Amino acid sequence: MEVNAQLISFLTTLFIGIILGCIFDFYRVSRAVFQPRLWVTYLFDGLYWLIAIIITFVCLLMSNWAELRFYIFMGIILGAILYYKLCSRYTLFFSMGIIKWCILIVRYIRNILFRWILQPIGYLLGVFKTPFRYVKKYVKKAKAKVKNMDDLRPKL
C-alpha cells in the first residue's frame, strides 16, 4: 500500500473515532435525560455497538477495502481520544439542547392534539351522554318500584 493511501486510511480512521465519540455522547446524554430501565439500556448499548461496527466497516471498506492494520486501530483510538479531549464538552451541550428542543416539540404537538381533537370529542361524548344519565336514573327508580311491588304480592 502506498504512503498516500495509508495516510488517507489513517485520517479516515481518525474521522471514524471522532464520529463514534460524537454518537456515543449523544447516546450518553439521551440516557441521562430519559433514564431508561436496565434492559432498555442493554438493548441500546448493543444497538450502539452494532451501529459503530457498521460505520467502521463501511468507512474502512470505502477507504482501504477494509484492510485491518495496526495503524487503523491506533487511528480509531486516537480519533476518539482527540474527540473527547477537544469536542466532547460542546457535543454534550449541543446534544442536550437538541433533546430539550425535541421534548418541547413533542409536548407542543401533544397539547395541540389534546386541545383540538381529543377534548372536543370528550365534550361531544358528554353532551350525548347527558340524556342517557337521566334515562338511567328513571329506569333505576322504576326498577326499584317494580321490585317493591313484587315484595307486596302474596306468597303461595
SEKOLPA-39765 format. One record per residue: residue number from 1; residue in three letters; x, y, z of N, C-alpha, C in turn. Coordinates in Angstrom, 3 decimals, padded with zeros to 6 digits. Layout:
! SEKOLPA-39765
> num, residu, n.x, n.y, n.z, ca.x, ca.y, ca.z, c.x, c.y, c.z
> NUM, ala, X, Y, Z, X, Y, Z, X, Y, Z
...
//
This chain:
! SEKOLPA-39765
> num, residu, n.x, n.y, n.z, ca.x, ca.y, ca.z, c.x, c.y, c.z
> 1, met, 000.843, -001.174, 000.000, 000.000, 000.000, 000.000, 000.892, 001.242, 000.000
> 2, glu, 000.546, 002.210, -000.805, 001.351, 003.425, -000.903, 001.184, 004.279, 000.343
> 3, val, 002.106, 005.206, 000.523, 002.079, 006.076, 001.697, 000.854, 006.978, 001.669
> 4, asn, 000.492, 007.501, 000.485, -000.700, 008.348, 000.383, -001.959, 007.582, 000.779
> 5, ala, -002.084, 006.356, 000.339, -003.253, 005.535, 000.673, -003.284, 005.234, 002.165
> 6, gln, -002.097, 004.991, 002.744, -002.047, 004.741, 004.187, -002.422, 005.994, 004.972
> 7, leu, -001.986, 007.161, 004.491, -002.323, 008.413, 005.155, -003.825, 008.674, 005.082
> 8, ile, -004.415, 008.426, 003.925, -005.865, 008.590, 003.781, -006.604, 007.620, 004.697
> 9, ser, -006.121, 006.372, 004.769, -006.739, 005.393, 005.668, -006.623, 005.836, 007.121
> 10, phe, -005.460, 006.362, 007.497, -005.260, 006.806, 008.879, -006.175, 007.986, 009.193
> 11, leu, -006.281, 008.950, 008.280, -007.169, 010.093, 008.507, -008.635, 009.652, 008.555
> 12, thr, -008.977, 008.665, 007.747, -010.337, 008.114, 007.790, -010.618, 007.496, 009.150
> 13, thr, -009.638, 006.771, 009.682, -009.856, 006.154, 010.989, -009.921, 007.200, 012.103
> 14, leu, -009.176, 008.293, 011.965, -009.335, 009.394, 012.922, -010.758, 009.928, 012.867
> 15, phe, -011.259, 010.114, 011.679, -012.623, 010.589, 011.482, -013.635, 009.597, 012.055
> 16, ile, -013.403, 008.304, 011.867, -014.293, 007.278, 012.426, -014.329, 007.387, 013.949
> 17, gly, -013.169, 007.541, 014.567, -013.112, 007.683, 016.026, -013.878, 008.901, 016.510
> 18, ile, -013.772, 010.004, 015.776, -014.491, 011.235, 016.148, -016.002, 011.029, 016.005
> 19, ile, -016.427, 010.434, 014.904, -017.857, 010.192, 014.677, -018.427, 009.257, 015.739
> 20, leu, -017.712, 008.184, 016.058, -018.204, 007.244, 017.064, -018.280, 007.904, 018.441
> 21, gly, -017.324, 008.771, 018.761, -017.374, 009.506, 020.027, -018.569, 010.445, 020.081
> 22, cys, -018.856, 011.098, 018.968, -019.998, 012.010, 018.895, -021.313, 011.259, 019.080
> 23, ile, -021.454, 010.130, 018.417, -022.670, 009.324, 018.557, -022.800, 008.820, 019.992
> 24, phe, -021.687, 008.394, 020.590, -021.745, 007.907, 021.964, -022.133, 009.020, 022.932
> 25, asp, -021.620, 010.231, 022.725, -022.002, 011.340, 023.599, -023.491, 011.650, 023.489
> 26, phe, -024.021, 011.616, 022.282, -025.456, 011.843, 022.116, -026.247, 010.758, 022.836
> 27, tyr, -025.805, 009.529, 022.724, -026.458, 008.416, 023.424, -026.340, 008.591, 024.933
> 28, arg, -025.199, 009.022, 025.391, -024.973, 009.221, 026.823, -025.911, 010.296, 027.382
> 29, val, -026.080, 011.399, 026.656, -026.976, 012.470, 027.093, -028.423, 011.987, 027.087
> 30, ser, -028.822, 011.297, 026.047, -030.209, 010.822, 025.985, -030.489, 009.816, 027.094
> 31, arg, -029.508, 009.002, 027.443, -029.686, 008.060, 028.546, -029.814, 008.791, 029.879
> 32, ala, -029.071, 009.883, 030.046, -029.166, 010.665, 031.284, -030.502, 011.394, 031.380
> 33, val, -031.020, 011.870, 030.256, -032.276, 012.619, 030.270, -033.462, 011.683, 030.485
> 34, phe, -033.541, 010.594, 029.753, -034.713, 009.721, 029.798, -034.637, 008.658, 030.888
> 35, gln, -033.464, 008.333, 031.384, -033.245, 007.344, 032.433, -034.029, 006.059, 032.182
> 36, pro, -033.665, 005.327, 031.138, -034.421, 004.114, 030.810, -034.145, 002.993, 031.811
> 37, arg, -034.971, 001.976, 031.747, -034.765, 000.801, 032.589, -033.498, 000.073, 032.146
> 38, leu, -033.058, -000.844, 032.982, -031.787, -001.521, 032.742, -031.803, -002.319, 031.438
> 39, trp, -032.889, -003.035, 031.167, -032.932, -003.841, 029.949, -032.933, -002.968, 028.702
> 40, val, -033.546, -001.763, 028.788, -033.529, -000.841, 027.649, -032.109, -000.319, 027.433
> 41, thr, -031.403, -000.062, 028.529, -030.015, 000.375, 028.420, -029.167, -000.690, 027.743
> 42, tyr, -029.342, -001.947, 028.137, -028.602, -003.042, 027.495, -028.933, -003.123, 026.007
> 43, leu, -030.200, -002.970, 025.688, -030.635, -003.030, 024.300, -029.974, -001.921, 023.479
> 44, phe, -029.991, -000.692, 023.997, -029.412, 000.421, 023.252, -027.883, 000.391, 023.259
> 45, asp, -027.270, -000.197, 024.277, -025.820, -000.406, 024.227, -025.461, -001.321, 023.062
> 46, gly, -026.213, -002.406, 022.933, -025.981, -003.314, 021.805, -026.235, -002.635, 020.470
> 47, leu, -027.275, -001.800, 020.423, -027.581, -001.062, 019.190, -026.460, -000.085, 018.850
> 48, tyr, -025.888, 000.580, 019.870, -024.767, 001.489, 019.620, -023.596, 000.729, 019.013
> 49, trp, -023.251, -000.416, 019.599, -022.107, -001.163, 019.081, -022.372, -001.705, 017.684
> 50, leu, -023.601, -002.075, 017.401, -023.939, -002.520, 016.052, -023.760, -001.377, 015.053
> 51, ile, -024.239, -000.185, 015.411, -024.069, 000.989, 014.541, -022.591, 001.331, 014.392
> 52, ala, -021.847, 001.242, 015.495, -020.405, 001.535, 015.440, -019.687, 000.566, 014.497
> 53, ile, -020.036, -000.695, 014.560, -019.408, -001.698, 013.683, -019.753, -001.408, 012.225
> 54, ile, -021.007, -001.088, 011.960, -021.421, -000.818, 010.575, -020.709, 000.415, 010.028
> 55, ile, -020.677, 001.501, 010.824, -019.993, 002.728, 010.377, -018.523, 002.453, 010.119
> 56, thr, -017.880, 001.747, 011.043, -016.452, 001.445, 010.878, -016.214, 000.592, 009.638
> 57, phe, -017.002, -000.435, 009.453, -016.818, -001.311, 008.309, -017.020, -000.577, 006.993
> 58, val, -018.103, 000.214, 006.915, -018.390, 000.917, 005.657, -017.284, 001.933, 005.352
> 59, cys, -016.853, 002.686, 006.347, -015.791, 003.682, 006.113, -014.473, 003.025, 005.736
> 60, leu, -014.140, 001.927, 006.410, -012.902, 001.222, 006.057, -013.010, 000.579, 004.682
> 61, leu, -014.179, 000.090, 004.345, -014.371, -000.506, 003.026, -014.187, 000.539, 001.928
> 62, met, -014.662, 001.760, 002.172, -014.534, 002.812, 001.165, -013.108, 003.364, 001.092
> 63, ser, -012.404, 003.354, 002.213, -011.079, 003.987, 002.197, -009.954, 003.035, 001.813
> 64, asn, -009.989, 001.788, 002.316, -008.853, 000.887, 002.016, -009.287, -000.570, 001.847
> 65, trp, -010.492, -000.779, 001.365, -011.033, -002.119, 001.133, -011.030, -002.960, 002.410
> 66, ala, -011.211, -002.290, 003.544, -011.351, -002.911, 004.866, -010.137, -003.742, 005.273
> 67, glu, -008.960, -003.320, 004.841, -007.740, -003.987, 005.300, -007.454, -003.517, 006.726
> 68, leu, -007.271, -004.471, 007.610, -007.005, -004.134, 009.007, -005.505, -004.151, 009.264
> 69, arg, -005.004, -003.024, 009.667, -003.586, -002.874, 010.022, -003.536, -002.260, 011.413
> 70, phe, -002.367, -002.270, 012.000, -002.207, -001.722, 013.342, -002.551, -000.241, 013.380
> 71, tyr, -002.145, 000.508, 012.372, -002.401, 001.949, 012.382, -003.894, 002.267, 012.256
> 72, ile, -004.683, 001.322, 011.747, -006.141, 001.510, 011.673, -006.711, 001.581, 013.094
> 73, phe, -006.328, 000.604, 013.922, -006.802, 000.603, 015.311, -006.289, 001.818, 016.075
> 74, met, -005.035, 002.165, 015.839, -004.455, 003.342, 016.507, -005.174, 004.619, 016.073
> 75, gly, -005.546, 004.706, 014.817, -006.258, 005.887, 014.319, -007.638, 006.033, 014.949
> 76, ile, -008.359, 004.929, 015.079, -009.688, 004.990, 015.704, -009.560, 005.398, 017.170
> 77, ile, -008.626, 004.797, 017.877, -008.426, 005.131, 019.293, -007.966, 006.577, 019.438
> 78, leu, -007.030, 006.990, 018.614, -006.537, 008.372, 018.676, -007.646, 009.371, 018.312
> 79, gly, -008.472, 009.036, 017.334, -009.594, 009.903, 016.969, -010.583, 010.050, 018.117
> 80, ala, -010.858, 008.941, 018.806, -011.771, 009.003, 019.954, -011.164, 009.833, 021.085
> 81, ile, -009.877, 009.667, 021.346, -009.207, 010.450, 022.398, -009.214, 011.929, 022.046
> 82, leu, -008.875, 012.250, 020.800, -008.899, 013.654, 020.373, -010.301, 014.246, 020.511
> 83, tyr, -011.284, 013.472, 020.119, -012.658, 013.951, 020.232, -013.002, 014.253, 021.685
> 84, tyr, -012.721, 013.316, 022.589, -013.096, 013.516, 023.988, -012.323, 014.660, 024.633
> 85, lys, -011.105, 014.886, 024.199, -010.322, 015.994, 024.770, -010.742, 017.345, 024.199
> 86, leu, -011.125, 017.393, 022.925, -011.370, 018.680, 022.266, -012.854, 019.021, 022.081
> 87, cys, -013.678, 018.061, 021.748, -015.041, 018.375, 021.300, -016.155, 017.851, 022.184
> 88, ser, -015.880, 016.945, 023.075, -016.937, 016.268, 023.817, -017.811, 017.240, 024.605
> 89, arg, -017.206, 018.198, 025.237, -017.942, 019.169, 026.046, -018.984, 019.909, 025.203
> 90, tyr, -018.589, 020.318, 024.002, -019.504, 021.056, 023.126, -020.609, 020.157, 022.577
> 91, thr, -020.259, 018.918, 022.275, -021.262, 017.980, 021.774, -022.289, 017.660, 022.849
> 92, leu, -021.829, 017.513, 024.095, -022.772, 017.258, 025.183, -023.754, 018.422, 025.319
> 93, phe, -023.248, 019.632, 025.262, -024.100, 020.813, 025.357, -025.082, 020.866, 024.183
> 94, phe, -024.583, 020.633, 022.985, -025.406, 020.655, 021.779, -026.453, 019.541, 021.821
> 95, ser, -026.062, 018.360, 022.256, -026.989, 017.224, 022.339, -028.093, 017.493, 023.348
> 96, met, -027.725, 018.089, 024.470, -028.728, 018.422, 025.482, -029.742, 019.411, 024.906
> 97, gly, -029.253, 020.397, 024.157, -030.152, 021.365, 023.528, -031.083, 020.713, 022.525
> 98, ile, -030.564, 019.802, 021.720, -031.393, 019.115, 020.725, -032.466, 018.275, 021.416
> 99, ile, -032.092, 017.553, 022.456, -033.065, 016.703, 023.148, -034.132, 017.555, 023.822
> 100, lys, -033.744, 018.647, 024.466, -034.731, 019.527, 025.098, -035.669, 020.127, 024.048
> 101, trp, -035.121, 020.518, 022.910, -035.922, 021.078, 021.829, -036.918, 020.041, 021.316
> 102, cys, -036.472, 018.796, 021.140, -037.367, 017.731, 020.674, -038.473, 017.456, 021.697
> 103, ile, -038.133, 017.479, 022.987, -039.144, 017.272, 024.025, -040.179, 018.391, 023.973
> 104, leu, -039.740, 019.632, 023.786, -040.683, 020.743, 023.688, -041.609, 020.590, 022.486
> 105, ile, -041.079, 020.163, 021.363, -041.903, 019.962, 020.163, -042.935, 018.865, 020.398
> 106, val, -042.520, 017.762, 021.010, -043.452, 016.662, 021.282, -044.551, 017.127, 022.238
> 107, arg, -044.192, 017.878, 023.273, -045.199, 018.393, 024.207, -046.166, 019.343, 023.504
> 108, tyr, -045.638, 020.187, 022.634, -046.481, 021.127, 021.895, -047.474, 020.375, 021.007
> 109, ile, -046.999, 019.378, 020.289, -047.868, 018.582, 019.421, -048.901, 017.831, 020.251
> 110, arg, -048.479, 017.297, 021.401, -049.418, 016.590, 022.272, -050.497, 017.531, 022.796
> 111, asn, -050.109, 018.752, 023.178, -051.090, 019.721, 023.658, -052.072, 020.114, 022.558
> 112, ile, -051.576, 020.330, 021.352, -052.462, 020.657, 020.235, -053.406, 019.502, 019.962
> 113, leu, -052.879, 018.292, 019.958, -053.706, 017.117, 019.727, -054.785, 017.016, 020.798
> 114, phe, -054.425, 017.240, 022.042, -055.404, 017.141, 023.120, -056.443, 018.243, 023.026
> 115, arg, -055.996, 019.476, 022.827, -056.929, 020.614, 022.838, -057.859, 020.633, 021.640
> 116, trp, -057.357, 020.290, 020.476, -058.156, 020.465, 019.260, -058.833, 019.197, 018.765
> 117, ile, -058.422, 018.046, 019.276, -059.029, 016.814, 018.786, -059.690, 016.032, 019.926
> 118, leu, -058.924, 015.678, 020.948, -059.452, 014.811, 021.987, -060.434, 015.518, 022.918
> 119, gln, -060.146, 016.756, 023.274, -061.037, 017.476, 024.172, -062.418, 017.725, 023.545
> 120, pro, -062.511, 018.168, 022.285, -063.852, 018.307, 021.681, -064.609, 016.981, 021.591
> 121, ile, -063.896, 015.905, 021.320, -064.553, 014.592, 021.285, -065.111, 014.261, 022.662
> 122, gly, -064.344, 014.566, 023.708, -064.825, 014.338, 025.067, -066.059, 015.163, 025.377
> 123, tyr, -066.062, 016.421, 024.950, -067.245, 017.259, 025.159, -068.457, 016.711, 024.416
> 124, leu, -068.252, 016.266, 023.184, -069.362, 015.694, 022.419, -069.896, 014.429, 023.084
> 125, leu, -069.005, 013.595, 023.563, -069.456, 012.392, 024.259, -070.227, 012.761, 025.517
> 126, gly, -069.789, 013.809, 026.218, -070.501, 014.276, 027.402, -071.876, 014.794, 027.061
> 127, val, -071.988, 015.516, 025.953, -073.293, 016.040, 025.521, -074.230, 014.895, 025.179
> 128, phe, -073.718, 013.869, 024.501, -074.560, 012.744, 024.139, -074.867, 011.851, 025.331
> 129, lys, -074.003, 011.867, 026.325, -074.183, 011.016, 027.484, -075.215, 011.587, 028.462
> 130, thr, -075.380, 012.900, 028.501, -076.266, 013.544, 029.470, -077.706, 013.033, 029.402
> 131, pro, -078.339, 012.950, 028.242, -079.722, 012.428, 028.228, -079.806, 010.997, 028.750
> 132, phe, -078.805, 010.206, 028.488, -078.829, 008.818, 028.934, -078.701, 008.716, 030.452
> 133, arg, -078.030, 009.676, 031.084, -077.948, 009.679, 032.549, -079.332, 009.831, 033.165
> 134, tyr, -080.131, 010.751, 032.612, -081.485, 010.955, 033.134, -082.340, 009.718, 032.915
> 135, val, -082.230, 009.122, 031.744, -082.990, 007.913, 031.453, -082.576, 006.805, 032.416
> 136, lys, -081.313, 006.690, 032.673, -080.805, 005.662, 033.574, -081.353, 005.868, 034.982
> 137, lys, -081.412, 007.129, 035.430, -081.931, 007.443, 036.756, -083.400, 007.022, 036.866
> 138, tyr, -084.223, 007.340, 035.860, -085.635, 006.982, 035.892, -085.843, 005.474, 035.771
> 139, val, -085.000, 004.801, 035.024, -085.103, 003.347, 034.898, -084.796, 002.697, 036.243
> 140, lys, -083.814, 003.225, 036.980, -083.484, 002.674, 038.297, -084.658, 002.847, 039.252
> 141, lys, -085.291, 004.038, 039.227, -086.442, 004.284, 040.093, -087.587, 003.319, 039.739
> 142, ala, -087.844, 003.152, 038.456, -088.911, 002.258, 038.023, -088.592, 000.818, 038.421
> 143, lys, -087.349, 000.437, 038.313, -086.935, -000.908, 038.685, -087.152, -001.138, 040.173
> 144, ala, -086.807, -000.119, 040.967, -086.991, -000.231, 042.416, -088.471, -000.363, 042.755
> 145, lys, -089.337, 000.385, 042.065, -090.780, 000.303, 042.312, -091.296, -001.084, 041.959
> 146, val, -090.849, -001.634, 040.843, -091.286, -002.964, 040.432, -090.824, -003.986, 041.454
> 147, lys, -089.651, -003.845, 041.973, -089.132, -004.779, 042.966, -089.959, -004.687, 044.244
> 148, asn, -090.307, -003.449, 044.641, -091.141, -003.277, 045.822, -092.517, -003.883, 045.601
> 149, met, -093.060, -003.809, 044.411, -094.367, -004.397, 044.112, -094.296, -005.914, 044.213
> 150, asp, -093.176, -006.490, 043.788, -093.015, -007.943, 043.888, -092.995, -008.379, 045.343
> 151, asp, -092.464, -007.541, 046.223, -092.438, -007.871, 047.640, -093.841, -007.825, 048.264
> 152, leu, -094.756, -007.034, 047.697, -096.095, -006.883, 048.231, -097.033, -008.020, 047.813
> 153, arg, -096.699, -008.749, 046.784, -097.547, -009.845, 046.307, -097.596, -010.955, 047.364
> 154, pro, -098.732, -011.584, 047.442, -098.806, -012.683, 048.419, -097.993, -013.894, 047.939
> 155, lys, -097.386, -014.525, 048.850, -096.544, -015.687, 048.552, -097.413, -016.940, 048.604
> 156, leu, -097.277, -017.776, 047.662, -098.068, -019.005, 047.615, -097.301, -020.202, 048.052
//
